[in-house]
Amino acid sequence: MRTYVIEPQLIFTDFLRRCLFGAGLDVVATSQVVDGKDIAAHAPAAVFVDVDFFERGGPNALCRIRQATPDAALIAYSASEDPTYAASCYISGANAFISKRTGEEHLISDLRKALAAD
């Protein structure tokens, strides 16, 4: 599945590529910022986004991503365990909300589950 990754911290990009590959996702592009034109140009089937580092908030970023690619699976990745925050991500267009706190094995299995349910 063609996947676009938005990760503001470059140090984690290789780790995420490995995890996403393990879950059957093919990373076709990465970015540190939400760039709607670039996302749309890559026509991803999924967008994986670390929502913790956006100045105007993760849910706002999710809305912008959803506008750029209305049909892609949108996966929010966060350290937050607040159910209200997770709900705001779903309301903003996320198809899945995955915790950073679970480790690599759980990240891969959570991704597989989220994409199978979509």
C-alpha positions in Angstrom: 0.0 0.0 0.0 1.5 3.4 -1.1 2.1 5.3 2.1 3.1 8.9 2.8 4.8 9.6 6.1 4.7 12.9 8.0 7.2 12.9 10.8 8.5 16.2 12.1 11.5 14.6 13.8 13.9 13.2 11.1 15.6 10.9 13.6 12.5 8.6 13.6 12.0 8.3 9.9 14.1 5.2 9.4 12.4 3.5 12.3 9.0 4.3 10.9 9.9 3.1 7.4 11.0 -0.2 8.9 7.8 -0.6 11.0 5.5 0.4 8.1 7.3 -2.0 5.8 6.8 -4.7 8.4 3.1 -4.0 8.3 3.0 -4.2 4.5 3.1 -0.5 3.7 5.4 0.9 1.0 6.6 4.4 2.0 6.7 6.4 -1.2 7.5 9.8 0.4 8.2 11.4 3.7 7.9 15.0 4.9 8.4 17.0 8.1 5.4 19.2 7.4 1.9 18.9 6.0 2.2 19.9 2.4 -1.2 19.2 0.8 0.1 19.6 -2.8 2.9 17.2 -2.2 0.6 14.7 -0.5 -1.9 14.8 -3.4 0.9 14.5 -6.0 2.0 11.2 -4.5 -1.5 9.8 -4.4 -1.0 7.7 -1.4 -3.4 5.0 -0.3 -2.4 5.8 3.3 -0.9 8.7 5.2 0.9 8.0 8.5 1.3 11.1 10.6 3.0 11.8 13.9 0.4 14.3 15.3 2.4 15.3 18.4 4.5 18.1 17.0 2.3 20.4 15.1 2.2 24.0 16.2 -1.6 24.4 15.6 -2.4 20.9 16.8 -2.6 17.4 15.4 -6.3 17.5 14.7 -5.9 20.6 12.6 -3.1 18.9 10.6 -5.4 15.9 10.1 -8.1 18.1 8.6 -5.6 19.6 6.2 -4.3 16.1 5.2 -7.9 14.8 4.7 -8.6 17.7 2.4 -5.5 16.8 0.3 -6.3 13.1 0.1 -10.0 12.4 0.9 -9.8 8.7 0.1 -6.5 7.7 1.8 -6.4 5.8 5.1 -5.3 8.4 7.6 -3.3 7.0 10.6 -2.6 9.3 13.6 0.4 8.3 15.7 0.7 9.9 19.1 2.1 9.5 22.6 -1.1 10.8 24.0 -3.3 8.3 25.9 -6.1 10.9 26.3 -9.4 9.4 24.8 -10.7 12.9 24.2 -7.6 13.7 22.1 -8.0 10.4 20.2 -11.7 11.3 19.6 -10.7 14.7 18.2 -8.3 13.0 15.8 -11.1 10.7 14.6 -13.4 13.6 14.2 -10.7 15.4 12.2 -10.5 12.6 9.7 -8.2 9.9 11.1 -9.2 6.3 10.4 -6.9 5.0 13.1 -5.2 6.3 16.3 -2.0 4.4 17.2 0.0 4.9 20.4 3.7 5.5 20.4 4.0 3.8 23.8 3.5 0.3 22.6 6.8 -0.5 21.0 7.7 -1.8 17.5 5.9 -5.1 17.6 2.7 -3.6 18.7 3.0 -0.7 16.2 3.2 -3.2 13.4 0.3 -5.3 14.6 -1.8 -2.2 15.4 -1.1 -0.9 11.8 -2.2 -4.3 10.4 -5.4 -4.3 12.4 -6.2 -0.7 11.6 -5.8 -1.2 7.9 -7.7 -4.5 7.8 -10.6 -2.8 9.6 -10.7 0.1 7.1 
